[in-house]
């Protein structure tokens, strides 16, 4: 089991970079930074982090094929790889509805933005597949010339040079069956937004199905649990910190996922209504133990270790410690490094 950290770059870039350094010092192997227009740039944050770290792998977790042209994404990744001394990674998924709404884009965005001559809508699995091909033509040194259903380029020369070249690992953010299967076909790893073994009992077979169709083995793919995570020596504090994040997860979960975990759909609707009104106190008050269990890893170190053990049995190979991380982020990172990671490295 390896460990990563996911950080939202909504605070000072120097602070986020510092937390990545703390994570590296405490045994984390991956740092994933979200890519949203309303936060600081993932490239700026990761550049700062690259300068003050030496081992941890760094990349967007996730970016998407719609809000940045693939040649720009490739340029960013090549630059990050050079600055970090060959530690860049790529995480790409379909994006999230709330951000797309604010940008005036449909979600899921099936419009082939980067191919003005396209006549048909293109789903996210195809878009990511094609964008990956463009990015890796670039990382191989170019020139890039591509014509697909979603992406069309001219002949694009490349001056940037990455250290890893086309060996930079590619991770897909995936939830639904088509995306999970596609990830199994084309990705080095899969970032699954889930914290509970039940979700991986559904996801892993789909990843394996795609891998087999591509002549690959599941063992070649890093299955990462992109978790809602909260740790503190005081279990009650850890659980309390996670409630607002869990409320948002409940609001965004389809009925099939709620039913999988035995979540009261009427209560989920009440949470969504409260969040829609900006009444976060009511939303937090509606979060119950079943929701915490279904959608987070929260508790003291012993509890967290037990939950991660269950994920390991379900086929997870990387745990990504995500928001809120804990009541105090820096102390939580240190606690994971001192009392959780060593358990899985013995």
HELIX and SHEET records of a PDB file:
HELIX    1   1 UNK A   13  UNK A   25  1                                  13    
HELIX    2   2 UNK A   42  UNK A   52  1                                  11    
HELIX    3   3 UNK A   70  UNK A   84  1                                  15    
HELIX    4   4 UNK A   97  UNK A  103  1                                   7    
HELIX    5   5 UNK A  124  UNK A  139  1                                  16    
HELIX    6   6 UNK A  165  UNK A  167  5                                   3    
HELIX    7   7 UNK A  177  UNK A  186  1                                  10    
HELIX    8   8 UNK A  197  UNK A  213  1                                  17    
HELIX    9   9 UNK A  218  UNK A  220  5                                   3    
HELIX   10  10 UNK A  235  UNK A  252  1                                  18    
HELIX   11  11 UNK A  255  UNK A  260  1                                   6    
HELIX   12  12 UNK A  265  UNK A  276  1                                  12    
HELIX   13  13 UNK A  280  UNK A  286  1                                   7    
HELIX   14  14 UNK A  289  UNK A  295  1                                   7    
HELIX   15  15 UNK A  301  UNK A  313  1                                  13    
HELIX   16  16 UNK A  329  UNK A  339  1                                  11    
HELIX   17  17 UNK A  341  UNK A  345  1                                   5    
SHEET    1   A 9 UNK A 297  UNK A 299  0                                        
SHEET    2   A 9 UNK A 222  UNK A 231  1                                        
SHEET    3   A 9 UNK A 189  UNK A 192  1                                        
SHEET    4   A 9 UNK A 169  UNK A 173  1                                        
SHEET    5   A 9 UNK A  88  UNK A  93  1                                        
SHEET    6   A 9 UNK A  57  UNK A  64  1                                        
SHEET    7   A 9 UNK A  30  UNK A  33  1                                        
SHEET    8   A 9 UNK A   2  UNK A   7  1                                        
SHEET    9   A 9 UNK A 318  UNK A 325  1                                        
END                                                                             
